[in-house]
Amino acid sequence: MNQRDLDREVARATGETVATINQMGFVPLEPIPYERDRKPLVVDWEELEQERMILHPCAK
């Protein structure tokens, strides 16, 4: 199913316009979550620890 077909089906089911549905960002479900407008969420634990030490120098 392409994006246009998905938008039409959701619009038909909800009673909204296709343009409104398109702005809401519906996407087909994928086996692995996918976000169009954002880099994958990753935690750099070493960087986080350094930030904590700068903000709270008394820790450790």
N, CA and C atoms as an extended XYZ file, in Angstrom:
180
Properties=species:S:1:pos:R:3:atomname:S:1:resname:S:1:resid:I:1 pbc="F F F"
N         0.852       -1.170        0.000 N   MET     1
C         0.000        0.000        0.000 CA  MET     1
C         0.901        1.237        0.000 C   MET     1
N         0.654        2.132       -0.915 N   ASN     2
C         1.460        3.354       -0.938 CA  ASN     2
C         0.830        4.419       -0.031 C   ASN     2
N         1.531        5.527        0.147 N   GLN     3
C         1.089        6.581        1.076 CA  GLN     3
C        -0.263        7.156        0.671 C   GLN     3
N        -0.462        7.360       -0.603 N   ARG     4
C        -1.722        7.944       -1.080 CA  ARG     4
C        -2.909        7.031       -0.753 C   ARG     4
N        -2.742        5.722       -0.998 N   ASP     5
C        -3.813        4.766       -0.684 CA  ASP     5
C        -4.102        4.738        0.817 C   ASP     5
N        -3.044        4.757        1.614 N   LEU     6
C        -3.217        4.757        3.067 CA  LEU     6
C        -3.983        5.996        3.518 C   LEU     6
N        -3.591        7.155        3.013 N   ASP     7
C        -4.277        8.397        3.394 CA  ASP     7
C        -5.754        8.345        3.018 C   ASP     7
N        -6.063        7.815        1.830 N   ARG     8
C        -7.466        7.707        1.403 CA  ARG     8
C        -8.260        6.777        2.316 C   ARG     8
N        -7.672        5.636        2.661 N   GLU     9
C        -8.371        4.675        3.514 CA  GLU     9
C        -8.630        5.243        4.914 C   GLU     9
N        -7.633        5.908        5.481 N   VAL    10
C        -7.813        6.506        6.806 CA  VAL    10
C        -8.849        7.624        6.734 C   VAL    10
N        -8.794        8.431        5.682 N   ALA    11
C        -9.776        9.511        5.513 CA  ALA    11
C       -11.177        8.938        5.389 C   ALA    11
N       -11.328        7.879        4.634 N   ARG    12
C       -12.634        7.247        4.475 CA  ARG    12
C       -13.143        6.714        5.818 C   ARG    12
N       -12.255        6.109        6.606 N   ALA    13
C       -12.650        5.524        7.886 CA  ALA    13
C       -12.961        6.575        8.940 C   ALA    13
N       -12.305        7.715        8.889 N   THR    14
C       -12.469        8.733        9.934 CA  THR    14
C       -13.407        9.869        9.558 C   THR    14
N       -13.675       10.019        8.257 N   GLY    15
C       -14.509       11.130        7.816 CA  GLY    15
C       -13.743       12.423        7.626 C   GLY    15
N       -12.429       12.397        7.821 N   GLU    16
C       -11.592       13.579        7.598 CA  GLU    16
C       -11.252       13.685        6.116 C   GLU    16
N       -10.708       14.834        5.720 N   THR    17
C       -10.256       14.973        4.342 CA  THR    17
C        -8.912       14.278        4.175 C   THR    17
N        -8.596       13.920        2.940 N   VAL    18
C        -7.305       13.296        2.656 CA  VAL    18
C        -6.172       14.257        3.022 C   VAL    18
N        -6.360       15.543        2.777 N   ALA    19
C        -5.326       16.537        3.106 CA  ALA    19
C        -5.063       16.568        4.613 C   ALA    19
N        -6.121       16.504        5.419 N   THR    20
C        -5.956       16.511        6.873 CA  THR    20
C        -5.199       15.266        7.323 C   THR    20
N        -5.582       14.122        6.790 N   ILE    21
C        -4.924       12.870        7.159 CA  ILE    21
C        -3.459       12.916        6.751 C   ILE    21
N        -3.172       13.452        5.575 N   ASN    22
C        -1.788       13.542        5.108 CA  ASN    22
C        -0.944       14.385        6.053 C   ASN    22
N        -1.512       15.459        6.588 N   GLN    23
C        -0.786       16.328        7.518 CA  GLN    23
C        -0.545       15.656        8.861 C   GLN    23
N        -1.358       14.663        9.201 N   MET    24
C        -1.209       13.980       10.483 CA  MET    24
C        -0.065       12.984       10.484 C   MET    24
N         0.422       12.593        9.310 N   GLY    25
C         1.618       11.766        9.239 CA  GLY    25
C         1.407       10.272        9.426 C   GLY    25
N         0.237        9.750        9.058 N   PHE    26
C         0.039        8.311        9.131 CA  PHE    26
C         1.021        7.602        8.210 C   PHE    26
N         1.579        6.492        8.670 N   VAL    27
C         2.485        5.683        7.863 CA  VAL    27
C         2.139        4.218        8.064 C   VAL    27
N         2.427        3.380        7.060 N   PRO    28
C         2.189        1.946        7.241 CA  PRO    28
C         3.054        1.403        8.377 C   PRO    28
N         2.529        0.440        9.116 N   LEU    29
C         3.316       -0.174       10.181 CA  LEU    29
C         4.449       -0.986        9.581 C   LEU    29
N         5.604       -0.888       10.185 N   GLU    30
C         6.787       -1.613        9.758 CA  GLU    30
C         7.189       -2.586       10.862 C   GLU    30
N         7.929       -3.647       10.524 N   PRO    31
C         8.387       -4.565       11.568 CA  PRO    31
C         9.259       -3.868       12.622 C   PRO    31
N        10.039       -2.895       12.194 N   ILE    32
C        10.881       -2.105       13.094 CA  ILE    32
C        10.345       -0.679       13.050 C   ILE    32
N        10.076       -0.058       14.194 N   PRO    33
C         9.530        1.300       14.177 CA  PRO    33
C        10.386        2.246       13.330 C   PRO    33
N         9.726        3.127       12.629 N   TYR    34
C        10.382        4.045       11.705 CA  TYR    34
C         9.764        5.420       11.888 C   TYR    34
N        10.590        6.423       12.008 N   GLU    35
C        10.086        7.785       12.089 CA  GLU    35
C        10.683        8.591       10.956 C   GLU    35
N         9.843        9.291       10.243 N   ARG    36
C        10.284        9.996        9.044 CA  ARG    36
C        11.210       11.169        9.321 C   ARG    36
N        10.917       11.926       10.351 N   ASP    37
C        11.570       13.222       10.523 CA  ASP    37
C        12.594       13.262       11.642 C   ASP    37
N        13.098       12.093       12.046 N   ARG    38
C        13.983       12.116       13.196 CA  ARG    38
C        15.046       11.033       13.080 C   ARG    38
N        16.230       11.342       13.565 N   LYS    39
C        17.290       10.346       13.624 CA  LYS    39
C        16.902        9.284       14.659 C   LYS    39
N        17.460        8.082       14.548 N   PRO    40
C        17.173        7.069       15.567 CA  PRO    40
C        17.590        7.563       16.952 C   PRO    40
N        16.843        7.159       17.958 N   LEU    41
C        17.164        7.560       19.330 CA  LEU    41
C        18.293        6.683       19.849 C   LEU    41
N        19.383        7.313       20.246 N   VAL    42
C        20.559        6.603       20.730 CA  VAL    42
C        21.061        7.318       21.978 C   VAL    42
N        21.476        6.557       22.970 N   VAL    43
C        22.043        7.144       24.184 CA  VAL    43
C        23.545        6.883       24.186 C   VAL    43
N        24.318        7.938       24.255 N   ASP    44
C        25.766        7.824       24.422 CA  ASP    44
C        26.015        7.905       25.924 C   ASP    44
N        26.190        6.754       26.546 N   TRP    45
C        26.285        6.685       28.000 CA  TRP    45
C        27.494        7.444       28.530 C   TRP    45
N        28.603        7.432       27.812 N   GLU    46
C        29.793        8.172       28.270 CA  GLU    46
C        29.529        9.678       28.251 C   GLU    46
N        28.869       10.153       27.193 N   GLU    47
C        28.545       11.580       27.116 CA  GLU    47
C        27.572       11.969       28.230 C   GLU    47
N        26.588       11.143       28.489 N   LEU    48
C        25.636       11.410       29.555 CA  LEU    48
C        26.335       11.481       30.913 C   LEU    48
N        27.255       10.572       31.160 N   GLU    49
C        27.987       10.578       32.426 CA  GLU    49
C        28.824       11.855       32.567 C   GLU    49
N        29.456       12.294       31.479 N   GLN    50
C        30.236       13.537       31.521 CA  GLN    50
C        29.339       14.737       31.832 C   GLN    50
N        28.156       14.790       31.211 N   GLU    51
C        27.222       15.881       31.476 CA  GLU    51
C        26.793       15.883       32.938 C   GLU    51
N        26.568       14.723       33.481 N   ARG    52
C        26.165       14.632       34.887 CA  ARG    52
C        27.285       15.112       35.800 C   ARG    52
N        28.503       14.799       35.460 N   MET    53
C        29.636       15.232       36.280 CA  MET    53
C        29.798       16.745       36.226 C   MET    53
N        29.531       17.348       35.077 N   ILE    54
C        29.634       18.805       34.940 CA  ILE    54
C        28.518       19.477       35.722 C   ILE    54
N        27.300       18.937       35.641 N   LEU    55
C        26.156       19.545       36.324 CA  LEU    55
C        26.188       19.286       37.826 C   LEU    55
N        26.723       18.136       38.231 N   HIS    56
C        26.752       17.750       39.643 CA  HIS    56
C        28.150       17.275       40.007 C   HIS    56
N        29.105       18.204       40.163 N   PRO    57
C        30.496       17.800       40.413 CA  PRO    57
C        30.701       17.052       41.721 C   PRO    57
N        29.779       17.119       42.643 N   CYS    58
C        29.921       16.409       43.907 CA  CYS    58
C        29.604       14.923       43.777 C   CYS    58
N        28.964       14.545       42.676 N   ALA    59
C        28.605       13.133       42.492 CA  ALA    59
C        29.867       12.320       42.307 C   ALA    59
N        29.900       11.149       42.886 N   LYS    60
C        31.028       10.204       42.845 CA  LYS    60
C        32.153       10.754       43.586 C   LYS    60
